[in-house]
Amino acid sequence: MAGAQRVGITWLLLCVLLSLSITADAKRGKKLSLLHRVHTYATTVDTANISKEFYSYSRAFIKVDKRNPILMLVPSAYIISRGGKREFLTERFSKIRMKNYSDFDTRTLLRISNIPSYRGAMSSFNRYMTPTIYDETVVGNTILSPFHPNNFKFYKYKVDAVTGDVVKLSFSGRRKNTQLVHGNAVIDKLTGRIISCNIWSEYDMVNALLSMTMGNRGANSLFPKDCDGLLRFNFLGNKVSAHYISNYGLNNALHGDGYDNADNPALMDSVRPGTLPAQERKIVDDILAAKAVKDTADTVATHKKRGSWVKMVFWDAVGDNVFNRIKMTFGQNSQGYLRINPVLNPLYMSYSDRRGFTYKFAMHANYQTGEDAELLGNLRFGYSFKIKQYYFRLPLYFYMSRRKNRYVKFEIGNGNRIRNNLIYNDMEQALNNFGNHALMIKTPDHFNEFTQTDARLVLNFDVNSFIGFQVGSLFQRYKAFTTGFFRAMDKPTHYSAFAPVFEVQYRPMGWSGPILTLDYDRGVTNVLNSNMKYERYEFNAEYIHHLNRLQALQMRLGAGFYSHKGRDTYFLNYENFKENNIPGGWNDDWSGEFELLRSDNYNSSPYYVRGNLTYESPLLLLSWLPIVGHYMEMERVYVSWLDAHKMHPYVELGYGFTTRFFSAGLFVSNGKGNRTFGCRFGLELFRHW
């Protein structure tokens, strides 16, 4: 009898466990089914008839809680980094023109602000107020959305409550990483539509809590109808907090668009949804009072005479432009644009074993000369403190047609000091010919080094999206670093090369696929004092295969050779295989370079064959580590291979990562006359600001 009871109890327990397992599987199946509807909801919405134009209201209240002089170095924070004022308010009523889901133009119709000269402050906060939660990333190319199917593996989900046809869903990252968020959402159980959502994020020194209500139906349900943001910035003892409010899909309460950045607080009162808190209402009242005083011309004129001119010019014009980026438009219809990096900002530095610390400066300008025509220039400048050398590169473009990619390009710049063993051997032979007199000539340490400058003028003509070509000329000049020694040896101190150049470019899949190029140039003498003869061919193939928005394989294959070179042609300077002397950070050619390879090794070779492969992804390796893994944004694995004269082969492997503060790479090679280990480092502070 006791045995039968034990058997019965055992069967009962098994049935209970089986029932619980079936119930758990059913709940899990329901949760996965719900997540599938959420992740695919955007694909079920017809966006063909989306409203292309609508109006919005936005308000930003910024409070400087704590500050020190370092705040001046933060982009767009200079204007709030000094003075007695610590509370700032900006209101805007704007017209928005949609291009696609994450691309739109905004025209401000009304704006009031107590920020001097109506300048933007903490402009990086603004991008949080247009979140794209159905996209792969919520803010620009950062912060992985928990509502996109590609990011499902990075998040944990929990159904908190079910009320009728509405589900409350909580989510959090599987790792504690800066690109992942946590929060909750209210979801329509039947369709997977997000009704409202709260997201907590911490990225690039900005802590943000976003609360949004999505549109009701159709294409409008993909966009927030209302968005409320609490943001906080912390950096080296500086603390700035902000409250942002945005309302979208509003009617045009102005009865027309005949406004452009109009400063009218009374009119803003008529279009503002809701009322202002007392603290913000006081700022608006102060703006109204200041505007009334400003209308009395005599008061304004008297006030400006009392020394404020020096303060305005020095602090506002000079100080702001020295420490922060300059962005401005010019021309009657704002057809020109100018952007200048900070002149004296210590954050714009990079480091590598070869060049040591390098200071960087960049300037971009363009001017629209017609509907499809444009003038464009980019100046890049750098100084290496280790080898005490300036670098610069200035390309100037005149686009006859941007749409068809047809332009004339003039470019001038310089490169690393170049050296060649052939010159060393010739000079050694010359010293031997001097006999005993050679003892009277002191050989300098850098006698085998030459500075180099190049200039080119080319016409680029794309026949269509598959085929294009370039034709033009290239001038290269090499000057001995120790000219006195070469004169004493009765040797030339300058070597120059002038060459007609020709390039054919083939894109088998258009601009979305690989790009294949074949380059040819032939040096001729007695043109611009050129004294070098050569004939060079180079082939290059590049392709970036995007696995998704943030994961990519970057591939590059190239080869080059000299079919002919004259007796005094010492410098074999390849066009598609050279160093980037002014690195621009994480996204600037890191995947197509050899970090440990000495340039004179491949420049002295009559041929080369190379290959580069880079895999880039967020949350790859180091993001799994505690504490430090939280700050990992993107990671890369590098594999590079080269075959050249006396290098059969040269192999280089590397790993790199970037954080909010810096990017770094570690590299190893098999030597072959080069370094076997090295690193690269760059400051990445405020890269996304």
Number of C-alpha atoms within 10 A of each C-alpha: 6 7 8 9 10 11 12 12 12 12 12 12 12 12 12 12 12 12 12 12 12 12 12 12 12 12 13 14 12 13 16 13 14 20 21 16 20 23 21 17 19 20 10 11 14 10 15 7 8 13 12 11 14 16 20 23 23 22 22 21 19 21 18 18 13 14 19 12 11 14 22 21 21 19 23 22 22 23 22 24 22 15 7 7 12 15 18 19 22 22 22 24 27 24 23 18 16 16 11 10 14 14 8 12 10 14 16 18 19 22 22 22 22 18 16 11 9 13 13 17 21 18 12 16 20 15 12 20 21 17 19 19 21 22 23 22 22 23 18 15 12 18 20 26 26 31 26 21 16 15 16 17 10 16 18 14 19 13 17 12 12 13 8 8 10 17 21 20 21 18 18 19 21 14 19 19 26 24 24 26 24 20 19 20 21 21 21 19 20 12 14 21 23 26 21 20 21 18 20 18 19 21 20 23 15 16 16 22 19 21 22 24 20 20 20 15 11 14 18 17 18 23 22 25 19 21 24 20 23 18 21 21 20 15 14 9 11 16 16 21 19 20 18 22 19 23 21 22 19 16 12 15 13 15 7 8 12 8 13 12 15 16 17 13 18 11 14 20 13 10 18 18 14 7 9 13 8 9 10 18 13 12 18 22 12 13 17 16 11 12 14 10 13 13 10 10 10 10 11 12 11 9 11 11 9 9 9 11 10 10 11 13 12 13 15 16 11 12 16 21 19 19 22 22 19 17 13 12 15 12 10 7 8 11 14 18 16 15 16 19 20 22 16 16 19 12 18 20 21 25 20 20 15 16 18 17 19 26 22 25 21 20 17 16 18 20 19 17 14 12 8 13 17 19 18 18 18 18 17 20 20 21 21 22 14 14 14 10 15 17 20 19 20 18 17 18 19 20 23 18 16 13 9 14 16 21 20 18 19 18 17 18 18 18 19 21 19 21 23 18 14 15 17 14 12 12 18 11 11 15 17 13 11 13 9 10 10 14 11 8 13 9 15 11 8 11 18 21 19 22 17 21 19 18 18 19 19 21 19 19 20 19 12 11 15 15 17 18 19 21 18 18 19 20 19 22 18 20 18 22 20 17 16 14 17 18 11 10 15 10 14 11 16 18 20 25 25 27 23 17 19 19 19 18 19 19 18 14 11 13 11 13 14 17 20 19 19 18 20 17 21 22 26 17 15 11 13 10 13 19 18 23 19 22 16 22 19 22 18 20 18 18 16 17 15 13 11 10 14 15 16 16 17 18 20 21 19 20 21 24 18 18 12 14 18 12 9 13 18 17 25 20 18 20 11 14 20 16 17 15 20 23 22 20 20 22 8 11 12 19 22 23 17 25 25 22 22 14 18 17 18 22 22 19 21 17 20 20 17 20 20 21 19 21 18 21 19 19 20 16 14 17 22 16 13 12 11 13 19 21 21 24 25 22 23 22 20 23 19 23 18 22 18 21 15 12 16 11 15 19 21 21 21 20 17 20 24 22 23 18 15 17 22 21 22 17 21 17 21 14 16 15 12 14 16 15 17 16 18 20 22 23 22 21 18 16 14 11 13
